[in-house]
Amino acid sequence: SQTIHQWPATLVQPVGSPLSLECTVEGTSNPNLYWYRQAAGRGLQLLFYSVGIGQISSEVPQNLSASRPQDRQFILSSKKLLLSDSGFYLCAWSVPGTGGPGAVTGELFFGEGSRLTVL
Amino acid sequence: KNQVEQSPQSLIILEGKNCTLQCNYTVSPFSNLRWYKQDTGRGPVSLTIMTFSENTKSNGRYTATLDADTKQSSLHITASQLSDSASYICVVRVSGTYKYIFGTGTRLKVLA
């Protein structure tokens, strides 16, 4: 069965420090991968998505970047955190061919989330 | 602008009672609509998926409806349990893209 792991679960970082959140998926190949941010009282905001190794699409221009060094690994990074980067970050995956254009279903499977507090 | 609006924002009910959550969307082109359950501090988990041609779908005590003409969906929870306490998020997928439009959720609390 497929599983998704995301870490760390919680993180407290000072303003200006770097960030690295990691997500890995097991039990599937070439998944579509996503990073979302969930702010209090707001819907999930798509930050990045990837359909393959080295292929990253950014939805919102910001202080963050993403990389996909391996097929089932997705990393969210920042060189210098801002206060506004605080939030709940969720990694997700969907079955290849179902989450993309032209597909009908495309269920998103989410990780457990990472709570980031920037002080 | 693609939007998903949910109501009520929060809801408190007694254990064993039924409740209905609402979702209105203005997403085009429409692909499908899902309801997710999100426990506090956890990732969302899919409950149901509704495509354009489906009107009703059940998953245990959860029943989702979709009216594609009025662009409305509802999630009905029957005989609520304490474990139903969570946020319920309506998500609409934009056809032909990787985009999913998320509602802000309804926070449900079930009291004993």
Interface residues (C-beta under 8 A of the other chain):
Chain A: Q6 N32 Y34 G41 R42 G43 L44 Q45 L46 Y49 V51 S57 E59 F88 L90 A92 G99 G100 P101 G102 V104 T105 G106 E107 L108 F109 F110 G111 E112 G113 R115
Chain B: V4 S31 N32 R34 G41 R42 G43 P44 V45 S46 I49 T51 I89 V91 R93 S95 G96 T97 Y98 K99 Y100 I101 F102 G103 T104 G105
